[in-house]
Amino acid sequence: MNSPSSVEVEGSAEAAPVAAPRLSPHALLGKKYGWLSRLRSYLILDPLIWLYTFVLGILALPGGLFDRNGRRLHWFSRTWSWLIMKTILSPVEVTGLDKIDIAKPHVYAVNHASAMDIPVLYVYLPFQFRIVFKKELLVYPVVGWQLKRSGQVCIDQQRPTNSIAAIRSAVKSLKAGMPLVIYPEGGRTPDGEIKPFLPGAFFLAIKAQVDIVPVALVGTFELLPMNTYHIKCRPLEMRVGAPISTVGLTMRDMDAVSEKVRKAMEELYYRA
C-alpha cells in the first residue's frame, strides 16, 4: 500500500506553481519572432550567409599562399563579415573603444555567445588581429581552411602540448604589435550567461606583458543562439572596457587576473 506521502489526494493541496521560462539576459521585452521571421531567416538570410562564406572563402584561398602578413586574408574576413552584418539588419552600437590606444597590441577578451560574434568583431574592431580558436573548427569546410591559412591561433584543448608552436607564434606576434582576440570561456554559452573562464586563458597576455581589454558583445546570443538557424534581427552592442595591465605579473597571478577580467566583463555585459 502506498503511504500518504507518496499519494496526492485530490483537492488536498494546490499544485506547485510552475516557474516562468527564464528570459535571455538581453531579451527585448514584447518583441516576438514568429513564422515570418523564421521564413525570412531560412529562405533569405541563411542562404546568403552560406553564399558569402563559400564564395569569399574560395576566393581567399589562393591569396593566402602569398599573404605573409595576413592583411589580404583579413580583408576577405572583414568583407565577409561586413556583408553578413548588412544582411542581418542588426545595427551595432560601439562604446568605449575610443578610450583604447589601438596602436598598442592588446589581448581582447570577448564573451562568446553566438556564431555572429566573429562578424561583429571583424567589422567593428578597426585593426587587423589574430583570433585564438578551438581545433574542432578546422573540420568545417572553407571556414576551417580560412582559419588555418590566415594564421589564426589554433589551440587543442584536449592536448595542450600540441599547441606549443601556435602559442609561441602568438606570443611573438603580440610582442611584434599584432593584437589578439580570445574567448576565455572556451566556447559558446548555451544560455547567454557568461561562463567561468578556462584555466590559463590569459597565459598569452602575461607572457607577452600586454594589457587585457574586456569586451562584452550584447544581444548576439538573442540574435542567434546555439542549435538554430533562426536569425532574429535586433540591435546589438559592443561594450569595450578599460585595459587591465599585466606588467610585472607572472603565471602565479593568472587566477587573480582572470577573476579581475571576468568581473570587468560581467559589469559591461549585465549593465542595463
C-alpha positions as CSV (number, residue, x, y, z in Angstrom):
1,M,0.0,0.0,0.0
2,N,1.2,3.4,-0.9
3,S,2.0,5.7,2.0
4,P,0.1,9.1,2.3
5,S,3.3,10.9,1.5
6,S,3.5,9.1,-1.9
7,V,-0.1,9.7,-2.9
8,E,-1.5,13.0,-3.9
9,V,-5.1,13.3,-2.6
10,E,-7.3,15.3,-5.0
11,G,-8.2,18.7,-3.6
12,S,-5.9,18.3,-0.6
13,A,-3.3,20.7,-1.8
14,E,-2.8,23.2,-4.6
15,A,-0.5,22.3,-7.4
16,A,3.0,23.7,-7.1
17,P,3.4,26.9,-9.2
18,V,5.2,26.4,-12.5
19,A,8.2,28.6,-12.8
20,A,8.1,31.0,-15.8
21,P,10.7,30.4,-18.5
22,R,13.8,32.4,-17.8
23,L,14.4,35.2,-20.3
24,S,17.6,35.6,-22.1
25,P,19.9,38.2,-20.4
26,H,19.2,40.8,-23.1
27,A,15.8,39.8,-24.5
28,L,13.7,42.6,-26.0
29,L,10.6,42.6,-23.9
30,G,7.4,42.4,-26.0
31,K,9.3,41.6,-29.2
32,K,8.1,38.4,-30.9
33,Y,9.7,36.5,-33.7
34,G,7.1,34.4,-35.4
35,W,6.8,32.4,-38.6
36,L,7.5,35.4,-40.9
37,S,10.9,35.9,-39.1
38,R,11.7,32.2,-39.5
39,L,10.9,32.2,-43.2
40,R,13.0,35.3,-43.7
41,S,15.9,33.7,-41.9
42,Y,15.6,30.2,-43.5
43,L,14.9,31.4,-47.1
44,I,16.9,34.6,-47.4
45,L,19.4,35.4,-44.6
46,D,20.9,31.9,-44.1
47,P,21.3,31.1,-47.8
48,L,23.0,34.5,-48.4
49,I,25.4,33.9,-45.5
50,W,26.3,30.5,-46.8
51,L,26.9,32.0,-50.2
52,Y,29.2,34.7,-48.8
53,T,31.1,32.1,-46.9
54,F,31.6,29.8,-49.8
55,V,32.4,32.4,-52.5
56,L,34.8,34.6,-50.4
57,G,36.3,31.5,-48.7
58,I,37.2,30.0,-52.1
59,L,38.5,33.4,-53.5
60,A,40.6,33.9,-50.4
61,L,42.5,30.6,-50.6
62,P,44.8,31.4,-53.5
63,G,45.6,34.8,-51.9
64,G,46.7,33.1,-48.7
65,L,49.6,31.4,-50.5
66,F,51.3,34.8,-50.9
67,D,50.0,36.7,-47.9
68,R,52.9,36.7,-45.4
69,N,51.4,39.3,-43.1
70,G,47.8,38.2,-43.3
71,R,46.5,41.6,-44.5
72,R,44.9,40.2,-47.6
73,L,43.1,37.4,-45.8
74,H,42.0,39.8,-43.1
75,W,40.4,41.9,-45.8
76,F,38.5,38.9,-47.0
77,S,37.3,38.1,-43.5
78,R,36.2,41.7,-42.9
79,T,34.4,41.9,-46.3
80,W,32.6,38.6,-45.4
81,S,31.7,40.0,-42.0
82,W,30.5,43.3,-43.5
83,L,28.2,41.5,-45.9
84,I,26.8,39.4,-43.1
85,M,26.1,42.4,-40.9
86,K,24.4,44.3,-43.7
87,T,22.3,41.2,-44.5
88,I,21.0,40.5,-40.9
89,L,19.8,44.1,-40.4
90,S,21.2,44.4,-36.9
91,P,22.8,47.8,-36.1
92,V,25.7,47.8,-33.7
93,E,26.4,50.5,-31.1
94,V,30.1,50.6,-30.1
95,T,31.1,52.2,-26.8
96,G,34.4,52.5,-25.0
97,L,36.7,51.8,-28.0
98,D,37.6,55.4,-28.3
99,K,39.3,55.2,-24.9
100,I,41.7,52.4,-26.1
101,D,45.0,53.1,-27.7
102,I,44.5,50.8,-30.6
103,A,48.1,51.4,-31.8
104,K,49.3,49.2,-28.9
105,P,48.9,45.4,-29.0
106,H,46.3,44.2,-26.6
107,V,44.6,40.9,-25.8
108,Y,40.9,41.5,-26.3
109,A,38.9,39.1,-24.1
110,V,35.4,38.7,-25.5
111,N,32.4,36.8,-24.3
112,H,31.3,34.1,-26.7
113,A,27.6,33.9,-27.1
114,S,26.9,33.3,-30.8
115,A,28.3,32.4,-34.2
116,M,27.7,36.1,-35.0
117,D,30.4,37.3,-32.6
118,I,33.1,37.0,-35.2
119,P,31.4,39.1,-37.9
120,V,30.8,41.8,-35.3
121,L,34.4,41.9,-34.2
122,Y,35.8,41.9,-37.8
123,V,33.6,44.9,-38.7
124,Y,33.8,47.0,-35.6
125,L,37.4,46.4,-34.4
126,P,39.2,48.8,-36.8
127,F,42.5,47.0,-37.0
128,Q,44.0,43.7,-38.0
129,F,44.1,41.0,-35.3
130,R,44.5,37.3,-34.8
131,I,41.9,35.0,-33.1
132,V,42.5,32.1,-30.8
133,F,40.2,29.3,-31.8
134,K,39.5,25.7,-31.0
135,K,40.9,22.9,-33.1
136,E,37.4,21.5,-33.6
137,L,36.7,24.4,-36.1
138,L,39.2,23.0,-38.5
139,V,36.8,20.3,-39.6
140,Y,34.4,22.8,-41.2
141,P,34.9,23.2,-45.0
142,V,36.0,26.7,-46.1
143,V,35.8,28.2,-42.6
144,G,38.5,25.8,-41.3
145,W,40.7,26.4,-44.3
146,Q,40.4,30.1,-43.9
147,L,41.3,30.0,-40.2
148,K,44.3,27.8,-40.8
149,R,45.5,29.7,-43.9
150,S,45.1,33.2,-42.3
151,G,47.5,32.4,-39.4
152,Q,44.9,32.4,-36.6
153,V,46.0,30.7,-33.4
154,C,44.7,27.1,-33.1
155,I,44.5,25.6,-29.6
156,D,44.0,21.9,-29.0
157,Q,42.2,21.9,-25.6
158,Q,42.4,18.2,-25.3
159,R,46.2,18.0,-25.9
160,P,47.7,21.5,-25.0
161,T,51.2,20.3,-25.7
162,N,50.2,20.0,-29.4
163,S,49.6,23.8,-29.4
164,I,53.1,24.9,-28.2
165,A,54.1,26.1,-31.7
166,A,50.9,28.1,-32.1
167,I,51.3,29.6,-28.6
168,R,54.9,30.7,-29.3
169,S,53.8,32.2,-32.5
170,A,51.0,34.1,-30.8
171,V,53.4,35.5,-28.1
172,K,55.8,36.5,-30.8
173,S,53.2,38.3,-32.8
174,L,51.8,40.1,-29.7
175,K,55.3,41.4,-28.9
176,A,55.6,42.5,-32.5
177,G,52.4,44.5,-32.3
178,M,49.7,42.2,-33.5
179,P,46.5,42.3,-31.3
180,L,44.9,39.1,-30.2
181,V,41.2,38.2,-29.7
182,I,40.4,35.4,-27.2
183,Y,37.2,33.8,-25.9
184,P,38.2,33.0,-22.3
185,E,35.0,30.9,-21.7
186,G,36.4,28.4,-24.2
187,G,33.2,28.1,-26.3
188,R,29.8,29.5,-26.9
189,T,27.4,29.8,-23.9
190,P,24.2,27.7,-24.2
191,D,22.0,30.2,-22.3
192,G,23.5,33.7,-22.9
193,E,25.1,33.9,-19.4
194,I,28.9,34.5,-19.0
195,K,30.5,31.2,-18.0
196,P,33.7,30.5,-15.9
197,F,36.9,31.2,-17.7
198,L,39.3,28.5,-18.7
199,P,42.4,28.0,-16.7
200,G,45.3,29.6,-18.5
201,A,43.0,31.9,-20.6
202,F,45.4,34.8,-20.1
203,F,48.7,33.0,-20.4
204,L,49.5,34.8,-23.6
205,A,48.8,38.2,-22.2
206,I,51.0,37.6,-19.2
207,K,53.8,36.0,-21.3
208,A,53.8,39.0,-23.7
209,Q,53.3,41.5,-20.9
210,V,50.4,43.3,-22.7
211,D,47.2,44.7,-21.4
212,I,43.9,42.8,-21.5
213,V,40.8,44.6,-22.8
214,P,37.5,43.2,-21.7
215,V,34.8,43.3,-24.5
216,A,31.1,42.5,-24.0
217,L,29.0,41.6,-27.0
218,V,25.4,42.3,-26.1
219,G,22.4,40.8,-27.9
220,T,24.3,38.3,-30.1
221,F,23.0,35.4,-28.1
222,E,19.4,36.5,-28.6
223,L,20.2,37.2,-32.3
224,L,21.4,33.6,-32.9
225,P,21.7,31.2,-30.0
226,M,23.2,27.7,-30.4
227,N,21.5,24.9,-32.3
228,T,19.3,27.1,-34.5
229,Y,19.4,28.8,-37.9
230,H,16.7,31.3,-37.0
231,I,18.4,34.7,-37.1
232,K,16.3,37.2,-35.0
233,C,17.3,40.6,-36.4
234,R,17.8,43.1,-33.5
235,P,20.1,45.9,-32.3
236,L,23.4,44.8,-30.9
237,E,26.1,46.5,-28.7
238,M,29.9,46.1,-28.4
239,R,31.0,47.5,-25.0
240,V,34.7,47.9,-24.5
241,G,36.2,48.2,-21.0
242,A,39.3,49.8,-19.6
243,P,42.6,47.9,-20.2
244,I,43.8,45.7,-17.4
245,S,47.6,45.7,-17.1
246,T,49.7,42.5,-16.8
247,V,53.1,44.3,-16.4
248,G,55.2,42.5,-13.8
249,L,52.7,39.6,-13.5
250,T,53.8,36.0,-13.6
251,M,52.0,32.7,-14.2
252,R,51.2,32.6,-10.4
253,D,49.0,35.7,-10.9
254,M,46.9,34.1,-13.7
255,D,43.9,33.2,-11.5
256,A,43.8,36.7,-10.0
257,V,44.0,38.5,-13.3
258,S,41.4,36.1,-14.8
259,E,39.0,36.9,-12.0
260,K,39.6,40.6,-12.5
261,V,38.9,40.4,-16.2
262,R,35.8,38.3,-15.6
263,K,34.3,40.8,-13.2
264,A,35.0,43.6,-15.6
265,M,33.3,41.7,-18.4
266,E,30.3,40.9,-16.3
267,E,29.9,44.6,-15.4
268,L,29.9,45.5,-19.0
269,Y,27.6,42.7,-20.1
270,Y,24.9,42.9,-17.4
271,R,24.8,46.7,-17.3
272,A,21.4,48.0,-18.2
